[in-house]
Amino acid sequence: MPVLPEILVRLLEACDNEATPLTQVASLIDKDPSLSYKVLQLVNSAYFGLKTTYSGVDQAVVYLGANSVKNMAVTAAVHQVFNSDRFNELKYFNIHTFWHHSLKCGSLSRRIADHTGQANPDDAYLGGLLHDLGKLVLVSAYPEQYESVVAESLQQQDLLETEQNHIGATHPEIGAWLVADWHLNSLIGDAISYHHETPDRVKGAFPLVKIVYAANELSKDGDQDRAREVADLLLDLGGEELDRIIDGANEEIQQISSELGIVVEPPSADDGPEGRTIIVAEDGATLHTTLASRIKGISLLSGFLENMTQAEDSEAMIRAFEQSLNVLFGFDRTLLLLPDRDAVLLSGRTSSSNKLHSLSLELILPIQKSSSRIVKAFHARSLDYLKESDEQENLADRQVLSALGCRVVALVPLAAEKQEVGLALVGLPEPMSELSKNDYRLLKTIAQQAGMSLYLDQIKARKSEDVEAERQAAISMTARKFAHEVNNPLGIIHNYLATLKLKVADEDNIKKELGIISEEINRISAMINQLDTFAQASFSTSDLTNVNNIVSDIVQLVKSSFLSASATEVVFTPEAELPLIRTSPDGIKQIVINLLKNASEAMDGSGRVVVSTSYDKWSGSEAEGDIIIRVEDNGPGLPDVVKENLYTPFISTKGIGHSGLGLSIVSKAVGDLGGRISCTSEPGRGTVFEIVLPTRKE
């Protein structure tokens, strides 16, 4: 059923503002027949199963709470937007005229009940407000037929008879049937049902029916003398008392209309007894656009919040945050500053597709003892702005304005559980100098969800790190103990074999068999040593290292050792201008050997492996950058089960004889060297590992 658009717009605004009291929300709903119906229908429905029946909108709103009322308002707005064409095409039914008459009837009913003391004023108001509710049902369900009904009734034909002929039911019957469903005071339903009866018939009814009947007559444009006669007949009410009631109701409706931007011009004395009230409302297209915009914003916000909640990692969360700001507000210059695990530094973060991605990597601020407004906003967890027109005490603040290319940057906090999660730097487009209240409320909602999502992701990552650290410690302890215990008897066996060789020097067959046993003992010892590698501490030595020389030596060593009898081709393509790096040569050796061995075994002894090095400078800096070691094979690729547990110990698809420790060792070594490792692999198209090692200044 249609709702007065002006009320619907203001209701959505009120619901969006957390500071709006529920009494204010109730007062808006209380002024519209359709919204009042929806609220009372909801609160008295079987879903809640309340023993008490609510007949007051204010009580119903308090019970339902802000979220339920907001959902109801949004639903009503959606229907209003998508059904607007049906109602806009109606010539004879006008929602503003209907609303004005219903509200005036309700106000008069309450004032008459209050003055006479013959009925509950709230029940009287509700009966008056909803007395024509059946018309809304008919115009919603049968718009074309009801147009004919209204057109014919304007030609002095009986409205109820015309409704019955065209539709088969009358609006008083339908309205009474609706409110009976709520189990309200049955007298309210009677007041709706009998408001088109004759005055003589109504005279014998209970007071509530008579009050609503008289109020309806007094609310109509036209012959007011007859209406006053009806009030005198039914309620013994007239003279100055009735004048005060009518004047008070008119003032109330005029004030409400003015607040909603609706101009009401009552009929003048010059118009005669048939003069009509003139209502001038805001342009319908403007209201429709406003409602459509709000619905779009609410729908998009819901979708983005859902995307953020379902994001699998921080990259997806940040991307959803950036997209929401771009689509909802048009902000395309956004980056985050997030604290490290020890809360020492704020570091720039964006999604990989953000045009500010490269720049964000260079934005690093100390969290403690900083004069930056950015850091202060992070600690205060409150909105602030960097403005080009203001004097910036901290040079970093001035640089941020320049980097984002904006005159104003909004500093929007990301927080969760009273914990600082980070800060969003949002570049505002010209000529915006600050966020509007509505925009900030919406942006705050998005930022809160982003903060919570990132916070939970951080907790998850830290928990995973702690679990992995405990797991590695347990593995290391087991590996060290196992290696120690097994190497002792292996050493004894190896010594006995050496002694036996001396004793059977002339027996070639026995010597050969002892040699085979010795080789197998050495192979077992190598496997044990590989297992023991997992128990080793981080690489302690750090020297200026020529990575090309180390990798070249390893490639030659691999060719002459475990690839000597293999058809696997290994090619090394070094970067010519590769700077020296302070790192552990042993760590690089261990990484590359394991990757080459894995690649060779994955290709089953045939195929091609390309090892290359390159240098990625940081934004033109000659002194700092990343050295990248790339190992690429043209083998069968990795299955999904391996990719999902790539660096987990003891996961392998190579069958018996393989420990599944190779990539775990590589991952640990890369971490010990302060680097990063990544892997891409597709079935039938090979596998690529990239090791990124940052250079370090002297």
N, C-alpha and C positions, 0 to 999 in steps of 0.2 A: 504494500500500500504506500502511496506517495507521502513524503514528509516535506514540510515547509523547508525549502533549500537553505534559507537564511539561518534557520535553527540548526540544521544539519552541519553546516560549515562551522558554526560556533561550537557545536558539541564536539566535533573532531578536534578543534583547537584546544578546548578545555581538557579533553582526554589526553592530548599529547603533552600537556603541562603537568608534571608530577605535583606541582604546588597547588593545583586547583582543588579546592575542597569538594567533597562529594555533594554537599548541600547546593553548591553552585551548579554542578552537573544535573542534580535532580530538578533544580528550578528551570533549567532549559528543557528537559524532557517533559516536565509538567505542563509546558505551554503548547505541546503538540499532541493532537489526538492519536496519531499513528504511533508515535514513539511511546506514549503512555500505555497504549494497548500492548505494544511489544514487551515492555518491561513487566507489566502486570501479568501478561500471559506467561512470560518466562518464570517469574518468581513463584507463580501459583501452579506451575506445571507438575506433572507426575515425576519429572526428573528429580526435583528437589524433595518431593513428598512431604511438604511441611504440614504440620497439624494446624498451624495458624494461617489464616487467609489474609493476605496483604491487600488493602484497598487504597493505600497511600503510596504515591510514587516515591516520595522521599525515603520512606522506610524500605521500600523494595530496592532502591538504588544502594542504600547502605548495606543491605543484606547481600546483594549480588556482588558488590565490590567493583573497583575501577576497571579491572581487566574484562570482566563479563560485559560491563556497560560499553566499554570501548569496542569490543568485538561486535556487539549489537549495532553500534553506531557505524562501524566500518561496513558491516553487512548491509545496513540500510542505504549507505552511500553507494555501494556497488550496485544495488538494485536501482537506485535513483539514476545513476549514470547510464546504465545499460537500458533502462526503460524510459529514458527522457523523451525519446521521439514519440512514443505512444501518447504521453500526456501533453506534449507541446502541440500536437496536432488537434487537440480537443478545442472546440470553439466555445462551447457553452459551459464547460466545467473549468473553474479557475481555482487552483489550490490556495491562492492568497485570500480570495473571497470566502472560501470554505473555512480556512483557518480563522479568519477574523470573526466570522459568525460563531464558530464553535467556542473560541476563547471568550468571547463576550457572553455567551450563554453560560459558560462555566463560572465566570466572574459574578454575573448577576445571581446565579443559583447560590453560590457561597454567601454572598452578601445578604440575600433574602433569608437564607437559613440561619445566618448569624443574627439577623435582626429579629426574626420571629421566634427563634429557639425551638422550632418545630422539627428540626432534623439535624443530623451530623453535617456540619459545614463542608468537611472533606468529601463525604459521600455525595453531597449535593453538587460540589464543584465537579467531581468525576462524572456524575450523571449528565451534567450540562455540557462538559467538554466532549463527551463521547456520544451524545444523543444522536448525531448524524453519522456515526462510525460506519453504519451499513452502506452509506453512499460511497465511502472509500473502497469498500469491498467490490461494489458493483462497477465502479468506474475502472478499477484495476482488472477485474475479471472479464468485463464485457464493455470495453470502452466505446465501441461503435454503437451498440444497442443503447447504452446509457446516454449517449449524445442525443439520440432520438427522443429518449424519455424526457430529458431536460428541455429540449427544444419544444416539445409538445406542452409541457407543463407551463412554459412561459406564455403560452397562448390561453392561459386561464383554465387549463384542463387539470383535473385532479391528479396530483403527483403519484399517490399510492396506487390509484387505479391504472395509471399509465405504466408504472413499474411492474405491476402484476401482469398486465397484458403483454408487455414486451419481454419480460425476463422470467416471470412466474413466481416472484417473491418481492417483498417490499423491504426498503432499507430499515424500518423499525424492527421488523422480524429478524433480519440478519444481525443487526447490532445487538439485540437482546439475546439471540442465540450464542453470539460470541462471548459476551460477558458471563453468561450462565456457565460456560466452560471453566471459568476461573474460580467458581464457588464463592463469588463475591456476595455481598449483601443483595439478596434477591430483589430488594426494592429499587436498586440501581437499574437492574435489568427491566423492571416494570416501568421505570421512568422513561427508559429508551423506547420500550415497546409501545407506550401509550401517548407519546408526545404529539401524535397527529389525530387523537380522538377529539370529540366535541367537548367544549368546556362543561356542558351540563353533565356529561358522562364522567369526566375527570373529577368533578366536584365531590363525588363520593369516595375518592381514592385516599390513600394515606398521604401525609404531608409531603414526602420526598417527590412523589409523582406530580403533585400539584405545583411544587416549587419549580421543578425543571420545566413543566409545561408553560408556566407563566414566564419564566426566564426566556424560553425559546420565542414566545410571542413578542416579548420586549426587545429581543435581539434582532428582529427582522426589520428591514427597511419597509416603509409604507405607512399604513394607518396605525399610528401610535395611540389614537383615542381608543380603538378597539382593544389594543394590547393592555392598556391601563384598566379598561373595563374587566378584562379577564383576570388581571391581578387582584382587582377589588372583589370579583366574584369568588375566586378560589381561596384567597388568603386574607381578605378584608384589609387590603393594603393599598394605599393611595395617597394623594395629597403631597405634602412636603417630604414625608417619610420616603415615598417612592421616588421623588425627585432626587433626594440625596443618594439613594441606592444606585439610580441610573447614572447620575453624574460621577459618582465614585468609580463605577465600572468603566465608564467612558474614559476617565482620566487614566485608569490603570492600563487599558488597552492602548491608549495613545502613547503612554510611556514605553510600554513593551515594544510597540511597533517602531518607535523612534530609535530605541536601542538596537533593533534589528535592521535599521535602515529602510523601513517601510513607511511611506507617507500615507496617512489615512485622513481623508477629508469627509467628515460627516455631512449628511444632506442639510441644506440650508432651508430656512423658512420659505424662501422664494420658490423652492422646488415643489412645494405643495405636499400633500399626503403621500404621493408616490415617489418622492425623492429617494435616491439611492446613494449609499456610501461609495466613495471613489477611493480605490487603493492603487497607489503608484509604487511598484516594487523595483528592486534592482534588476538590471538587464539579466534575463534568464540565461542567455548564452555565457555571460561572465561567470555566473554562479555555477553553471554546468562545467565550465573550464576549470574553475577552482576545485570543485569536487573531483573531477577526473584527474587533475594533477595530484591531489592528495591521495587518491586511491592508487595511482601509479607509484607514488613515492612509498606508500605503505607496502604495496605488493613487491616492489623491487627490494626494499629494505628487508622484508621477510626472506626473500630469496637469497640475498647476500649473507644475511646472518646464518641461514641454513648452510650455505656454501662454506662459511668460515668454521662452523661447528663440525662439518663433515670432512674438512681438510685433513689430509694424512700427515702433513709435515708443515714446518714453519714457512717454507717457500710458498706452498699453496695458500696458507693463511694470509700471508702478506700480499699475495697476488689478489685474493678476494677483497682485502681491505682497499687496495689501490683501485680496483675496478668499481667498488661501491662509491668511492669518492668521485671518481670520474663520471659515472653514469648519473648519480643523484645530484651532484653539484656542479659538474663540469671542471673539477679540479684535476689537472693533469701533471702537476708538479708536487709529488708527494714522496717522502722517504721517511724511514724510521731510524731512530737512534736507540739501540738496545744495549743494556749493560752486560759485561762479561760475567762469567760464573762467580768471580771473586768480587764483583761490584767495584772494580777499580776504574774501568774505562767505559765510556759510551761509544759504541761503534756504529757506523752507518750500515743500514740494510735496506735493500729493495728486492723486488722480484727480479729475475734474470731478464725479463722483457721490458723493464722500466728503463726509459731513456737516461735516467740518472744513476743507473746501476754502477758504472765504472767510477763515477765521481763519488758515490756513497762509500766506496771502499776506503777512501782517503780521509773520511770525516771521523776523527777520533778525538774525544774530549775526556780529560780526567774528571772523575765524578767528585772527588774531594778537592777542597781548596781552589775552586774555580770561580771567577767573577762573571762567567757567562750567564746571560739570562736564560739560555737554553738549559743549563744545568740547574739553575734555580727553579725553573718551571718543572723540571723532572722531580726534584725533591718535594716541591710544594704540591704536586699533583693537581695543578690548577691551570686553567687556560691563560695564555699570555700571548703577546705579539712582539715580533721584531718589525720595526718600521724604519724605512729609509729616512723619514723625516726626523727621527729621534737620534740623539747623540748616543752612539754605541760605545760603552766603556771597554768592552772586550772585542778584540780584533776578530775572533772567530765568529761572533754574531754578525759583524759586517760582512765577513766572507760568505756566510750562509745566504744572506740576501743576494749577494752577487752570484753565487753558485746556482741558486734557484731562479735567478733572473726575474725577481719580483720586488715590488716596492714594499709589500707586506707579507710576512710569513707568520701563520698562526702556529702556536706551540700547543699541541693538543696532547694531554697526558694519557697514557695507557696504564691502567692499574687493575689489580685484582686482589681481593682479600686484604685490602689496606696495604698492599705491597706495590712498590714502584716496578712496573714491568718495562716501561720504555716511554718514548716520546715520539709523536708524529709531527714532522715538519711539513706544513701544508702551505704551498704558495698560493696566495689569493690573486685572482685575475683583476685587471683594471675594470672599473674604478673602485672596487671593493676595498674598504679600509678595515672592516671588522666583519665577523660573522653575525648575522641576524640572530635573534633569540630562537626563532624556529629552526634555522639551519644548525645552530649549535646544539639544540636539543636532539636533533636527528643525528648529527655527527657524534655527539657524546654517546648515544646508544651504540653506534657502530664501533666507536673506540673502546667502549666497555667490553663489548663482545670480543673484539680483537685482543684486548689485554688479557681477558680470561682465557681465550684460546691459546695465546702464546705462553701464558703462565703455566697452563696445564701441559703444554708441549715441553716446556723447560723441565717441569717436574718429572715428566715421563723420561726425558733424555737423561736427566741426572740419576734417576732410579736405574735406568738401563746401564749407565756407566758404572754405578756402584755394584750392580749385580755382575756385570762383566768383569770388573776389577776383582771381586771376590772369586769369581769363577777362574780367572787367570791365575790368581794367587794359589787356589787349590790345585790347578793343573801344574803350576810351577813346582809346588811342593812335591806333588806325586812324581812329576818328571825327574826332579833332582834325586829323590830317594830311589826311584826305580833305576835311573842311570848309574848311581853309585853302587847299588846292590848287584846289578847285572855285570857291570864292568869288572868287578873283583873276580868272579869265577871265569869270565872271558880272558882276563889277563893270565890267570893260572893255566887255563887250557892252551892259550897261545904259547906260553913258555914250555909246556910239556911237548907241544907239537915241534917247537924248535929243537928240543933235546932229541926227540925221536928221529928227526931228519938227520941229525949227526950220526945217530946209531945205525941208520939204514941207508947210509950214503951210497952203497953199491947196489941197492935194490931200486931200480928205476921205477918199476910199477908202483911199489909202495910209496916212494917219494912223490910220484905224481898224484896219488890218491891223497896223501897228506897235504899236498899243495892245494888241492881242491877244498879240503876241509878248512885250511888256513884262509883261503879266499872267502869262504862263507862266514867264517868267524869275523873277518874284517868287515864284511858287509853288515853283519849284525851290529858290530861296534859302531859303524857309521850311522846306522838307523838309530841306535841308542843316543849317539851324540847329537843327531838332529832333534830328537825328542828333548834332550837336555838343553838345546838352544832356547827352547821356550821358557826355560827357567832362568835364563841369564838376565842380569840387570841391564839397564839402559846403557848405550854406548858411552863410555866415559871420555874417550879421546876425541878431540875436535881440532882439526888442522886445516890450513888453507889447502884446498884440494882441487885438482884439475879433474873434473868429472869425466871429460872425454877420455883421458888417459886410463882412468879406472875402468870405465865401461869397455874400452877397446881391449884391455888386458883380459877382462872377464870373457868377452866374446871369443877371443883366441883360445882361452883356457877351456871353455865349453866345447868348442869345435874339436879340440884334441883329446877331450876326456869322454864325457857320456854321449857326445854326438859323433864320435870318431867312426863308429860303425853304422851310423844312421844316415838316411837319405834326406834328413831335414837340412834346409839351407838357412844359414843365419847371416844377415846383412846388417852392417852398422853404418848409419849416415849421421855423422856428427855436425853440430852447429859450429861454424868456423870461429866466430867471435864469442866464445863462451867464457864469461869471467870466472875467476877463482871463487870458490865458496868455502866458508868455514863450516866444516861438517866432519863426520866420521867416515873415513875411507872403508873401514870394515863394514859399516852399516850399509853403504851403497853396494858393496860386493855381495853381501848377503841378500839384498833386495833383488838385484839383477839376476844372480844365479838361480834363485828360487823361481822367478818369473820365466826364465828361459827353460828351466827344467820342466816346469808345469806346461809350457807351450809345446815343448817337444813331446811330452807324454800324451797330451791331449790330441795331438795329430798322429799318434801311433807311429812315430819314427819317420814320417814323410811330410813334406810341406815346406812352407817358407815363413821365417820369422824376421821381421825388420825391427831393429833397435835404432832409435834416433834420439838426439838431444836438441833442445832449442832454448831460447832465452826470451822471456816476456818482461820488458821494462815497465815500471810503474809510472805511467803518465809522463813519459819523457825523461825520467830520472835515470842517469847513467849508473848511479851508485847502488840503486835498489831495484829488485825485480824478482822474478821466479825462474829457476832453472827447471825445465821439464824433461823428464826421461820417459820415452814412449816405447812400449813393447807391443808389437802388433803381429798377430798370426792369421793365417788363412785357413784355420782348422774348422771343425764342425760347430763351434760356438758352445756356449754354456747352457745347460737346461735350466728351467725356471727354479727348480728346487735348489740348485747350487747358487744361482744369482741371489735368491732370497737369503741365503746363509753363507755369503761369499767368504767372509773372514772368520767364520765360526770354526773352531778346531774340530778335527775328526770328521768333517763333512767332505766326502770325495765320491766320484763316480768312476774311478779308475780301477776298481776291483781290488782283489787281495794283494797285499804287499805295499799298499800306499796308505800312509798314515793320515792324510788329509790335513797336515799341519803347514804345508808350504805357504798358502796365502795368509794364514794366521800369523806366521813368522814375518811375512812381508808387511802386513798391516801394523804389527807391533814395532817393527824396525822403522817404518815411515813415521809413525807417531813419535818414536824416540828422537828422530831427527827434526821434529817440528814441522813435518811436511803433511801433504794431503794425497790421498790415493783415490782414483776413480776408475770405473770399469764400464765399458760398453760392449755388448755382445749380442749377435743375432744368429739364429740357427742357419747353418750353411754359409755364413759370411764372416766367420772368424771372431776373434776377441781382441780388444785393445785395452791395455792398462796404461794409465798416465800417472806418473809420480811427480808432484809439484813440490820443489824444495826452495823456500825463500832464501835469498842472499842475506847476509848479515854485515852491517858496517863494522869496521875495526874500532 
